[in-house]
Amino acid sequence: MSFEKVDLILEKYECRHDALISIMQDIQRLERYLPPETLKYVSQRMEVPLSRVYYIATFYKSFSLEPRGRHIIRVCLGTACHLNGAVQNREQIERTLCIRDGETTQDMIFSLETVNCVGTCALAPVTVVDDTYYDAVTPGKVEKILSKYAEESEDIESEKD
């Protein structure tokens, strides 16, 4: 990431300390993770201790210090989802994408995470891809859901060529 883009984000929030989380969210939206050199730059520009920046980056599960895929898959393993087959759904995703929980596919298209609850228990089991919620997911529906995002990513890559 160019620091010019970081500067625009910092200006947007006027380098306010109370906006540090929002600043980090905007940076992650651009980069899909929080690069160490960027965190150091933010710390210096905002005059916030680097330890504070890293505390926030490691405290909130939504932040990542490792590069993540273009699409984030979150499998809810809360009680209702767990009882309705979410573990089997996660296992099917792992088999389909050849990754485990917490990993990213080699092509950087998908990252897989498990979460404790997404707040939609009546729709269990739920899987969230980016900001789209899929309810009553079964292992048989997993490939159909993922193929939509894989095709979209192929279209984006072919446009670059």
ABEGO torsion letter per residue (X at the ends): XBAAAAAAAAAAAGGBAAAAAAAAAAAAAAAGBBBAAAAAAAAAAAGBBAAAAAAAAAABAABBABBBBABBBBBBABAAAAAAGAAAAAAAAAAAAGBBBGBBBAAGABBBBBBABAGBAAAOBBBBBEABBBBGBBAAAAAAAAAAAAAAAAAAAAAAX
